[in-house]
Amino acid sequence: MPTARDLLPTITAAPGTFPGSVLRDRHPAIVEQVRAAHPYSPEQLRRLDALVAEGLTGRIRPLPPDADSERWPDAVAWAGWLAPYRWQSWFDLPFLVAESWFYRSLLDAVGFVEPGPWQGVDPFAPLKTRELAALPPVPAERPDRDALLAASVWGNQADLGFQLVAADARRHDDWLVDDSAAFWDVLDRGGLAVAWVCDNAGRELVADLLLVDRLLDDGLASAVTLHLKPRPHFVSDATVRDLADCLAGLSSAGAGGAVDRLREAAAGGRLGVAADAFWCAPLELRDAPPALAAGLRAADVVVLKGDLNYRRLVGDVPWPASTPFADAVQLPGPLAALRTLKSDVLVGADPAVVARLDADTPGWRSEGSRALVQVLA
């Protein structure tokens, strides 16, 4: 039986829309940043140029059935995901598919997967390193837990792909939905197994780690599993390597105590790491593979960070903003979504507030200046 989500059209990157601007402006800017950060070969540069040209003016070309398995170990999966859209314009694709295919194609262009000198070299690493180098000192005093939660939420602005095209000035006080009290009501039950689905590396992951340390240290969480990307994805998406870099950055910023506790928690089995390929696929959470779905269901609470995970959670479709959060989510509770808005998808918001913002602030849903904490208990 079709669900309410199935009755809504899939968001596409049609020209004149926010998703269209991502393909038209953001993706070429990302390629230019990657080109400038590495001494790539003529062949790598040719592939990058071809990717930009195809994304702007070309059609989705299906992978050949004999695609080189060293370059495309995931060829079968991608052939299936792209099959309904072959030879269509990138701008006609579902937005989630177009974005995911761009980043997978970028990894192919720079030789991230295939054997060679660039295998496993994160094309976004210089951008991430530069952000960590500018990490401010962490205050020595024990912070208020609401301040840690707010830092984790607003840390979601630290999306390097978003920053390429966003204005520098951002507000940090515009809460569209604030279920912080409900968040703590859930965690205050204590001794919970928490699945923490990460978004960006750098400042956001640093803020997340400080909050996770607090949950473990206060006994609110008995165990936390950090769900990371298995390979580079949306520019600053956090990988396992980024976790190690962020712990080192925290130590340099004066949070050595938190880092020591997190390392001890990892050694004792209370802090775990997972990196399922699903998080780099153009899929919603209802399509999660059985093992991952079972792991998320087994957690006492799931925390999902960021814009992309929000789109996976409720569906990348144009919900009426007043749709109850509980009616849209694709996981059983308890769960919490922590996000700054950088795309159009939104549920569980006050319709009067949304109407006012729509009238007074064009583009407000994607400018990163509003944040939300939404909880399903």
N, C-alpha and C positions, 0 to 999 in steps of 0.2 A: 504494500500500500504506500503511495507517495506521501512523503512528509511535507510539512510546510516549507522546509528548505528546498525540496525538490520542485515546488511550484513556482519558485522565483528564478529569474534568468541569471545565468552566470555572468559575472562582471568581466568585460573584455577591455582591451586597451585601445578602444576606438579613438580616432583623432578627436581632439577637443576635450577629452576627459583627463582626469588626473592620471589613470593608468597609461593613457596615451602619451602624456608628458614624460613618464618614466622611460618609455621606449625611445621617445624622440630626443630627450635631453639628458636624462640621467645615465642611460647605458653608454652612449658615446663618451660622456665625461669620465665614466669609470674606466673605459678602455684606455682613454688618454692618460689617466693617472697610472694605470698599470704599465703602459708603454714607457712612461717617463721614469718609472721606479726601477727598471731592470735593463740590463744590457742584452736584450733579446736578439736572436738571429734574424736574418732576412726572412726565413720561412715562418718563424713565429710572428713577426710583424705583418707578413702577408696574410696569415690566418686571422689575426686580429682585425686588420682592415676589412677582410672579407666578412667577418662577423658583423661589424658595424654596418656595412653596406647592405647585407642581407636583412638585418633587423629594421633598417629604415625603408628599404625599397623592394625587398625581395619576398620570397615565399618560403614557407617551411618545407625543406626538402627532407623526405624520410631517409633514415639511415638505411644503407644497402643491406641486404640480408647477409652478406659476407663481410660486414664491418669488422675491421681489425680488432681482434679480441684484446690486444695489448692496449689499444687506445680506448676501446669501448667495451670493457667488461660488463657494463650495464646496458649493452645494446638491445637485448631482448626487451627489457623493461621499458626503455625509451621508445622503442619501435611501437610498443603497445600504447603508451601514453600519447604519442604523436599521431597514431593512425587516423583518428577522426578528423585531423586538421591538415593533413598533407596537402601541400601546394596552396594553402590559404596564406593570406598576409599575416605577418606577425601581429598586426593591429586587430585582427579578427579573432585571435586566440583568446581563450580564457586567460585572464591576467596571471593567475597562479602558474599556468603552464608556460606562458611567454617568459615570465621572470625566471622560472627554474631552468628552462631550456637555455636562456641567455647565459646564466652562470655555469651550467654544465658545458656549454660550447666554449666559453672563455677558458675553462680549465683545459679543454682539448687543444685550444689554439696555442697555449703556452707550454704544452707538453707536461702537464702536471701528472697525468696518469701513465703515459707510455714510458717504457724504459729509456733512459738517457740522462744527461746532466741536470735537467730541470724536473725530473720526476720527484714529486713530493714537495717541491718548493712552492710555498704559499704565495700566489701573486699579490696578495693584499698585505703580506707581512710588514713591508716598510710603513704602510699607513698605520697599522696597529701599533708597531713599535714606537712611532712618533707620538702617538696619543699616550701610551704608557709613560714615555719619557717626560711628559708634561703633567704627570699625576701630582696633585698637590699633597702636602703632608697630611697625614691622618691625625686628627686630634688625639692627644694622649688620654683625655678623660673618657670614661665610659659613656657612650652616647645614649640618649633616650631612644627607646625601641621604635617609637613613631617616627623619629628622625631617620632611623635606619631604613624603615619601610619607605618613607618618602624619597630617600636617596636612591633606593632600588628602583622605584617607579620612574623618577625623573632621570635616572641614569639611562633609561631607554631612549633618551634623546641622543645618546652617544652612538649613533648609527652613521658610520662613515660614508656609506652610499647616500644617505639622506643629506648629510652635511655638504656634499658636493654642490647641491642645488638649493639649499635652504639658506635663509637669512641667518646672520650671526646671532642677533638678539632673540632670546627666547624667554617667555614668561615661565615661572615655576610655581605659580599660585592658582592656576585655573583648573580646579578639579571638576570634571564633568560629572563623574560619579565617584563617590567616596564611601566605600564599604569597609574602611579600615577597621572600624569597631568590630564588624562581623569577622574580618580576617583574624583579629586577635581572639575573638570568642572561640573560633575553631582551634587555633593553635594552643590556647590556654588549657585545652583538655589534657595536654601534656603527653609525653612519651610517644609521639606520632611518627610513623614512617612517612616521610615527605618525598615526593617526586618533584624535583625542581627542573622545569624545562627552560633552559637558558636561551638567550637571544644573542646580544652582542658581547664581544670581548671588550677589553680596555676598561674604561670607566664604569660601564654598566656591570660587567662581570665582577669588578672589584667591589662595587656596592653590594651586589648579590652575595658575594663571599662573606662580607662583613655581617650581613643579615643572617646568613646561614650559620655562621659562627655563633651568633647570639642565640639562635634557636637551639643549637646543640648545647651550648654552654649553660643555658637556662633550663635545660631538660624539656623544653617544649617539643623538640624533635628527638626521638631516640636514634633515628638514622635518616640521612638525606642522600638521595641519588641525584647527581647532576646529569641531566640529559644534554649532551653536547653534539655538535655536528661531527661526522666522521671525516669530513674534508672541508676545505674552504667553500663557503656558499655566499650569501649576500654581503660581500665585501668584509664586514666586520663580525660576521657570525662566529660564535665562539667554538673552537675546536679543543681537543684535549691538549694540544701544544699551547694554545692560548691560556688554558687553565694554569699550566706551569709558569708561563710568562707573567700572568697576573699575580700569582702568589709571590713571585720574585719582586714584582713591582710594589706589592703591598709591603713587603719587608723593607724595601728601600724607602718607602714613604712613612715608615715609623710604626707599622702595624705588625711588628714581628711576633707579638704575643698571640694575635689572632691567627697568624700563619702557623705558628707552632701548634696551636690547638687544632687547626684544620688538618695538619699533617698527622697529628696523633690520632684524630678521628678516622682518617683514612687508613692508618696502620691498624687500627682496632676494628675496622669493618663498619664503622658508623657513618663514614662519608664515602660514597661510592660514585663511580663514573660509568655512564653508558653512552653509546654513540651509534644509534641505529641509523641505517641508510634512509629510513623513512623521512627523517628530518630534512633531507635534501631532495625529496621527491615532490612532484606537483600534486599532492594529495591532501585531503582533509582528514581529520582524526577518525572519522567513521571508516576510513580506508586503512587504518593502521594495521600492520601485520599482527597475527595472533599473539606472538610472544610479547611484542611491545604493548599491545592492548591489555594483555593479562597483567603485565607488570604495572601499568598505570592503574588498573582497577584494584590491584592488591595494595596500593598505597593508601594511607589513611587520608591524605590530602595531596592534591596535585596543584602546583603553582606554575602557571604558564606566563612567561615573560614576553612582552613585545607584540608588535603589530602582526608579523607573519603568523605567530602562534595563535593570535586571536582569530585571524582569518581561518586558520585550520580548525579552531575550536567551534566556531559558530557557522562556518561556511562562507566562502568568498562570493556572496550574493548580496543584492541591495535590499536588505531587511528594512522595513520601517523602523526607525530608531526607537520607537516606543515598544517594540516587541520585547516581552519579558526575557531577561537573560536566561532564565531556566528553560524557556521554550526553545531556545536556539542551540544550546550547547550540545556537543556530541560526545560528552563523557558524563558518567554519573558523578555526583558530588561525593564528598566535599571537594571543591576546587576554587581556585582564585586566579583571576586574570589581572596582571599588573602591566599597564601599557600607557605610553603616550601615543596620541593619535597621529599616524602618518599615512593613513589611507582612509577610504570612504566607509568601510564596513563598521557598523555600530548597532548595538542593541542595548536595551535596558536603560535608555536615557529619558530624561524629562522632555516630553514633546514641546512644551512651551519654551524651554531653554534652547532646544535644537532649532525651533522656528525663529527665535530671535537671532541666533548665531547665523543661520542661513541668510537672514535678511541683512544683517549688519556686517558680517565678516566672511566674504566669499573665500572659499578655500580653507576654512578653519579646520576641516576634518583631516587635512593632510599636512598641516604646517608644523606639527609637533608642539604646539603651545597649550594643548589640553591633555589632561591625564585622567586615568580612571583606575580604581580598584573595584572589581566586581567579584562577588563571592556567591557561590552556590553551596549552601550548607546542608 
